[in-house]
């Protein structure tokens, strides 16, 4: 069974995202793990290993990325408005309130590929230490389990600390490095950070 699984085409709709917003933290993760369990049983080409790490597959404009589920809090629909900050990187959309905290909102496609996605229908709240960042993505696909040996390295020319490697065509992101880099870059650009 050497065949790599194709990315799953089922995307969550905005209506589905809104229903997910109503779930508590525990309800959301129970739901996410149930979806992952069902997708495993439904797909014979996707093998789950005891030593694998769970990732959330996201569409980000011109590409895909995988975010470790362990570092994610929530998937939410984007708010209607953001508060813009002057003198921030081009990929910074602004800030918003999330669960009583001020959270920076990042266009993940612009951050990774230098060009904004045509549509951004979902936001993933990622955390490292005490920092939370809202990552805007075009769509969310089903979670997958991935063993570390399945992550291919990328050429040194394209390597960044935020990218651990590639799995098929998707970038496998290091959330710790990603959030740290976002916070540092905003701090360098803006006296407001």
C-alpha positions as CSV (number, residue, x, y, z in Angstrom):
1,X,0.0,0.0,0.0
2,X,2.6,2.5,-1.2
3,X,0.0,4.8,-2.8
4,X,-0.2,8.3,-1.2
5,X,-3.8,9.4,-0.4
6,X,-5.3,12.1,-2.4
7,X,-6.4,15.2,-0.5
8,X,-9.9,15.0,0.5
9,X,-12.2,17.3,-1.5
10,X,-14.9,17.7,1.2
11,X,-14.7,21.3,2.4
12,X,-16.6,22.7,5.3
13,X,-19.1,25.3,4.3
14,X,-19.6,28.7,6.0
15,X,-22.9,27.4,7.4
16,X,-21.1,24.4,8.9
17,X,-18.4,26.8,10.3
18,X,-21.1,28.9,12.0
19,X,-22.5,25.7,13.6
20,X,-19.0,24.8,14.8
21,X,-18.7,28.3,16.4
22,X,-21.6,27.3,18.8
23,X,-19.7,24.3,20.2
24,X,-17.7,24.5,23.4
25,X,-14.0,23.8,23.3
26,X,-14.4,20.2,24.4
27,X,-17.4,19.6,22.0
28,X,-15.3,20.9,19.1
29,X,-12.4,18.6,19.7
30,X,-14.7,15.6,20.3
31,X,-16.3,16.4,17.0
32,X,-12.9,16.9,15.2
33,X,-11.6,13.5,16.5
34,X,-14.9,11.8,15.5
35,X,-14.6,13.2,12.0
36,X,-10.9,12.0,11.9
37,X,-12.0,8.6,13.1
38,X,-14.8,8.3,10.5
39,X,-12.5,9.5,7.7
40,X,-9.9,6.9,8.7
41,X,-12.5,4.1,8.5
42,X,-13.9,5.4,5.2
43,X,-10.6,5.8,3.5
44,X,-8.5,2.6,3.2
45,X,-5.6,4.5,1.7
46,X,-5.1,6.6,4.8
47,X,-3.4,4.6,7.6
48,X,-3.4,6.0,11.1
49,X,-0.3,5.0,13.1
50,X,0.0,5.1,16.9
51,X,3.0,7.3,16.7
52,X,1.6,9.8,14.2
53,X,0.6,13.3,14.9
54,X,-2.8,14.8,14.0
55,X,-2.8,17.6,11.5
56,X,-5.5,19.9,10.1
57,X,-5.3,20.3,6.3
58,X,-6.0,23.9,5.1
59,X,-6.3,25.4,1.7
60,X,-4.4,28.7,1.6
61,X,-4.9,30.4,-1.7
62,X,-2.3,28.9,-4.1
63,X,-1.4,25.9,-1.9
64,X,-2.2,23.7,1.1
65,X,-0.7,23.5,4.6
66,X,-0.9,21.2,7.5
67,X,-1.2,22.6,11.0
68,X,-0.7,20.4,14.1
69,X,-4.0,19.9,15.8
70,X,-2.3,19.9,19.2
71,X,-1.5,23.7,18.8
72,X,-5.0,24.7,17.6
73,X,-7.8,26.0,19.7
74,X,-10.7,26.6,17.4
75,X,-11.9,26.9,13.8
76,X,-14.2,29.9,13.4
77,X,-15.8,31.9,10.7
78,X,-14.1,35.3,10.2
79,X,-15.8,38.3,11.8
80,X,-17.4,41.0,9.6
81,X,-14.8,43.6,10.7
82,X,-11.3,43.8,12.0
83,X,-9.4,46.6,13.7
84,X,-6.6,47.6,11.4
85,X,-3.2,48.4,12.8
86,X,-0.8,50.9,11.1
87,X,2.7,49.9,10.3
88,X,2.3,46.1,10.3
89,X,3.4,43.6,7.7
90,X,1.2,43.3,4.6
91,X,0.0,39.9,5.6
92,X,-1.5,41.3,8.9
93,X,-5.3,41.8,8.4
94,X,-5.7,43.4,11.8
95,X,-6.8,42.4,15.3
96,X,-10.0,41.1,16.7
97,X,-11.5,40.1,20.1
98,X,-11.6,36.3,20.7
99,X,-12.8,34.9,24.0
100,X,-11.9,38.2,25.8
101,X,-8.4,38.4,24.2
102,X,-7.0,40.6,21.5
103,X,-5.8,38.4,18.7
104,X,-3.8,39.3,15.6
105,X,-5.4,38.2,12.4
106,X,-3.0,36.9,9.7
107,X,-3.7,36.2,6.0
108,X,-1.8,32.8,5.9
109,X,-1.6,32.7,2.1
110,X,0.1,36.1,2.0
111,X,2.4,35.1,4.9
112,X,3.4,31.8,3.2
113,X,3.3,32.6,-0.5
114,X,3.3,36.4,-0.7
115,X,-0.1,36.6,-2.3
116,X,-3.5,36.8,-0.6
117,X,-6.1,34.2,-1.1
118,X,-9.1,35.2,-3.2
119,X,-11.5,34.0,-0.5
120,X,-10.9,33.5,3.2
121,X,-13.8,31.7,4.7
122,X,-12.3,30.2,7.8
123,X,-10.0,31.1,10.7
124,X,-7.9,28.8,12.7
125,X,-6.9,30.0,16.2
126,X,-3.3,28.8,16.8
127,X,-1.4,29.1,20.0
128,X,2.2,29.0,21.3
129,X,3.0,29.9,24.9
130,X,0.6,32.8,25.8
131,X,0.2,34.1,22.2
132,X,-2.9,33.3,20.1
133,X,-3.0,34.1,16.4
134,X,-6.0,33.9,14.0
135,X,-4.9,32.4,10.7
136,X,-7.2,33.1,7.8
137,X,-7.5,30.3,5.3
138,X,-9.6,29.6,2.2
139,X,-11.0,26.3,3.4
140,X,-10.5,23.5,6.0
141,X,-10.3,19.8,5.0
142,X,-10.5,16.7,7.2
143,X,-7.8,16.1,9.9
144,X,-5.2,13.5,9.0
145,X,-2.6,11.6,11.0
146,X,0.9,11.8,9.8
147,X,4.1,10.0,10.9
148,X,7.2,12.2,11.1
149,X,9.0,9.9,8.5
150,X,6.2,10.8,5.9
151,X,7.2,14.5,6.1
152,X,9.6,15.2,3.2
153,X,12.3,17.8,3.7
154,X,12.3,20.9,1.5
155,X,15.3,22.3,-0.4
156,X,17.5,24.7,1.7
157,X,16.6,27.4,-0.8
158,X,12.9,27.2,0.2
159,X,13.4,26.3,3.8
160,X,12.1,28.6,6.6
161,X,11.9,28.0,10.4
162,X,8.1,27.9,10.1
163,X,8.0,25.0,7.6
164,X,8.9,21.6,8.9
165,X,8.7,20.1,5.4
166,X,6.2,18.8,2.8
167,X,3.6,16.1,2.8
168,X,2.5,15.6,-0.8
169,X,1.9,19.2,-2.0
170,X,1.1,20.6,1.4
171,X,3.6,22.5,3.6
172,X,3.8,21.0,7.1
173,X,4.0,24.0,9.4
174,X,5.7,24.3,12.8
175,X,3.1,26.3,14.8
176,X,5.5,27.3,17.5
177,X,7.9,28.8,15.0
178,X,5.0,30.3,13.0
179,X,3.4,32.1,16.0
180,X,6.8,33.3,17.3
181,X,7.7,34.7,13.9
182,X,4.4,36.5,13.5
183,X,4.6,38.1,16.9
184,X,8.3,39.1,16.3
185,X,7.6,40.6,12.9
186,X,4.6,42.6,14.1
187,X,6.7,43.8,17.0
188,X,9.5,44.9,14.6
189,X,7.0,46.7,12.3
190,X,4.7,48.3,14.8
191,X,5.2,50.3,17.9
192,X,1.6,49.3,18.8
193,X,2.4,45.5,19.2
